[in-house]
């Protein structure tokens, strides 16, 4: 039996390639599929031969369908439907409940194909953030909340979320709880080579996109009067504003920016740093991938306190801070001054990381696909 998966990608595959984020079998857990067909919304995406590992042992095809937005959605839907009909997939997959997810749900409904959507952010939390930061974008997001997202979630055969905080968003729309299927981490690649020895001048590492919801300014302000070095890995629209902030605070000698590190090399930065910190908005995210990488690397971690009732279980493996610079500073000092605290955090981080092991998450994802295929076969 030749099994096919049709993926509606969040972003063009070339963007993942440029960020060094091409991961083995990402779209083909356990090599369950023989063919992976990825639909992306860009004029000319990357040649599939350069990202073959995304499909594991399956053949990979990438279809570039041009820019997608709210205005051209209806004009594109029939062309996309014809393409998916020609592919004739066994399962249709999307990674958001936005426009890509809407097209995936539309094709699923028209072609009677199983539809699996995973949600990777708390969109209602993001909407609240944009209401303060960018009102015109907020209005677009409100349109999506009313007309796009309900259609996606109500027509999905399987919904998963990568954080507990996502549960409230999904329940508010369809009155159902999603299965929590966390992001995955290759433990062997990040496993510490030796016992962690603190540098005389501790290195604080922060890895993520430089966007408003990541709040890098909080960490930069937190280290102003500390004898540490902050290493920020990531790129985004706030790169130059953050570099400007560094100059204004006169901490140029304490902060360095690295726009991009290949996924195959990122572990060396975790191994050489002393503390990991990320000030993401806990109303939007729970356990971002860089936090998983830091856990697997056995690092002391400082992250925001989770929203009440939506903990992802990191209480023993990380120190929580309020989303303000003084609170992050306080936790940095605690780790730097207390060797016993550091050692406990390192041990607990490694233990907790096993919960996110690639093999466990990938096996469950494969099971979900098989369940959808088997259920659909009984209907035919």
N, C-alpha and C positions, 0 to 999 in steps of 0.2 A: 504494500500500500504506500503510495507516494504522498506524504503529508506536506501541506503547504500552509505557510503563515503569511498573512498580509499585515504589515505594520504601517501605521500612520505615525511618523516620527514627529516629536515635538519641534525639533530643529533640524536644519540640513545636516547631513552626516559629515560634511566637510568641516562644520564648526566643531564637532567632537574631535575630528582628526587634527585640526589645528591646535586644539587644546591638549592633545596627547591623551585623549580619553577613550581610545578604542580598546575595548575589553573583549577577551575571548568568550564566545558563545553568549554574548549579552542578549541577543535576540533569539537564541536557540538553546534553552536550558536542557542539559542532558542529551543534546543532539536529537531531540524528539522529531524535528522536522527535516524533510529532505530538500525543501526549497523555502527560502526566505525572500519575500518581495517587500521592499521598503518604499513607501510613497513619501516624498519630501516636497516642500513648497519653496522652491528656489528655481531659477532659470537653468542652472547647470551645476548639478551636484558632483561630488567626487566620483572617480571611476571605482566601480565595485571591487576591482582586483586589489586596490590599495587597503581595503578594509575588510577583506575576506574573513578575518578571524571573528568578526561580529556574528557570523552565521555558523561558526563551528565547522562541522563536516558538511553542511548543506550548501547548495548552490545559492548565490546571492545576486539579486537584481535590484537596482535602484532606479526609481522613476522620478524625474524632476518635472514637477507640474506647475512651476511658476509661483509667483507670490500669492499668498492667501490672506484675505482680510474680510471683514464683515460685509463690505460692499459687493465683493465678487463671489461670495460663498454660493449663492443660488446659481450663478452662471457656471460655476465649476462642477457642481454636484453631479450633473448627468455625465459629464466627461469622465469624472472619477468613478462613477458607478459602472460605466462601460469597461473601464480598465480593470476594476476589481472583478467584474463578471467574467472577463477574459482570463484573469489569473485563476479564478475559481478556488479560493483558499478554503481550508478546513476550519480555520479560525481567523478572526479579524482582531487586531490588537491596537489599542491606543494608550497613550501615557498622560493624557489630560482630559478634562471635560470641557475644553475650549473648542475652537474651530476644527482642529484636527480630529478631536474626539467626536464632534458633531458629524463630520463626514464619515467617520468609521461607523458610527451608530446608524446613520442613514443607509449606508451600503449593507450593513448587517440586516437591517429591517427589510429592505427591498429584496435581498438575495437569500434571506432565511439562513444566515450563517451565524455561528456563535460569536459573541462579541465580549471581549475581556478588556476592561479598562483599569489601569492603576493610576491612583491620584498621588501626586508628589508634593503637594503644598496645600495649606489651608487657605483656599481662595477668598473666603469671607474675611479672614484676617488681613490678607493682602489688600482687599478692597478698602478696608478701614484705613490702612496705611496710606493708600493713594488718595483717599479723600482729603488727607492733610497735605500731602506732598504734590499731587498733580490732579487737580479736579477734573480736567478734560479726560484724562485717562480713567479716572474713577467712573465717569459717566458711561464710557465704553464698557467697563467691567460690570456696571450695573445692568446694561443691556444684555450682556452675556449671562448674568445671573438669572435673568428673567426668561430669556428666549433660547439660550444655547445649552447651558449646563443641565437643566432639568431633562431635556430631551436625551442627552448623553446618558445620564445616570439611570433614567427610567427604562431605557432600552438595553442596558447592559445585562449580559447573562452572568457576569462575574465582576465584582468590584473589590479591589484591594487598595489599601492606603499604606504609605511607608512610615507614618508616624501616628501615634494615638491622637494627636491634636486634630487630625483630619476627620475623626469620627463624627464630631459635632456638625461639620459642614455637610457631610453626606446624609446624616440622619435628618437634618433640617429640611432637606429636599425630598428624600424618598422614604423617610421613616424606617430605614434599615441601617444596621451597622455593617461596615465593611470588614473583611478579614484584614488584619494587620500583617503585611508581608514586608518586612524591613528591607532596606538596601543591604547589599551583601559585600563582604570583604574577603580577600584572599589572605588568610591568616599566615600562611608560610612565608609570603613575600614581605610582610611587615613585622614578623616575629623578631624581637630584639636579639642581636647577636651576642650580647653580653650584658652584665648588670649595668644599669644606667649610672654613670658618674657625672655629677653636676659640674658644669663649667664654672670657673671662678667668676666670670661675668655671664650669668644665665641667659640663654637664648630662648625667647618666647616666640613660638611659631603660630601663625594664623593663616589658614588656607581656605580661600573661597572667592567667589565673584565679588568684585568691588561695587556693590549695589546698596541702596538705602536700607534694605531690610537686614543687611549684615552688620551695620553699625560699627565699622572699623574705627570711626573717630573715638568711640568709647575706649577701645584698647590703647590707641595712640595717646589719649589723654591720661590713661591710667599709668603709663610707664614714664611719664614726664620726669618725675623725681626719683625714679628707681635706677639703680646701677645695673641695667640689663640691656640686651639688644633685642629689638622686635623685628622679626623677619616675616613680611607679608607676601604670600604667594597668591597671585590672582590678578585678573584684569577686569575692566568694566568702566562704566561711565563716570565713576567717582574717583578714578585714578588720579587725575590732576587736582581735583579739590582736596584729596587726602594728602597729596604731596605738598600742596599749599599749606595745609594745616600743620604738617611736620615742620615746615619753615617758620610758620608763625609761632610755634611752641619752642623753636630753637632746639629741636631734637634730631637734627639731620644725622648726627653721629650715632644715634641710637636706633634708627629705623631704616630698613632697606626694603625695597620693592622688587619682586621678581614677577614679571608678567605671566610667564608660563613655564611649567616644568612637565616634561613627558611623563605619562602615567607609569612607564617602566622605571623611572628614576626618582619618583617622588618619595619613595620610602627612605632614601638616604637623608633627606631633610628631616624626617621624623626622628631618625636614629641619632642625628647630631644635635637636635634641639633638646631643651630641658623641660619646657612647659608648653602645652598646647592651649590656645585660647580662641574662642569664637563668640562673638556677641550678637548672634542671629536673633531675630524676633521670635520669641517662643509662642506667639499667637499664630505664627505662620509655619514654623518648622519644629521638629523634635530632635531627631538624631541625623543630621546631615552626614554625607559620606566622609568628609574630612574628620569628623568626630570618630567615626568607626575606624578610620585609619590610625588615628591617635590611640584609640583603645588597643588595637592590635599591636601597636608599637610599644605598649606598656608605658605610656606617658602620663604624668600628672596633668589633669585637664581642668580648665575653668570655663564653664558655659553658663548661660542664663538659667535661672530657676524655671522649671516647667510650669505651665498653667495648672491650677488646681484641678485634680481629677484626670489629668492627661499625662501622667508621668510615663516615660518609656523605660523606667527601671534603672537609671544610672546613679541613684543616690549614693551607693557605696563606691562607685568607680570614678566619680568626678566631684569637684567642688562647685556648688551653685553660687551665682552672684546675681544681684539685682542688675537691671539693665542701665547701669550708670557707672561712670569711671571710678569713683571712690570704692565701690563695692568690688569691682574687678581688681583694683589695686590692693585692697585688703586681702583678697584670696591669693594674689601673687606673693605677697609678703609672707603669708602663712606657709606656702609651699617652700619658698626660699629659706625661711628660718627654721622650719621643722622637718628634720631628716626623717623622723618616724612617720610623719604624715605623708611625705613623698613616697616612702617605701610601700606603705599600705595602699596608696592610690595606684602605684605601678602594678602591684600584684593583683588588685581587684580589677584594674582595667583589662589585663590580659584574660582573666577569668570571664569577665563580661563579654569580651569580644567574641568568644566561642558561640555566643547566641546568634551572632550575625555571620557565621561562617558561610562562605560561598556554597559549599556542598549542601548544607541544610536548606538554605533559601532556594537554591537552584532546583533541588529535588522537589520542594513544595510547588514551585512554579511549574515544573514539568507535570506534576500530578494534576494541577489545575487545568492545564491544556488537555491532558488525557481525559479528564472528567468531562470537559466541554465537548470533546470529539465523540466520546462514547455516548453521551446524552443525545447529541445531535443525530448520531447513527440510529438510535432507537426510534427517532421520530420519522426517519425516512422510510 
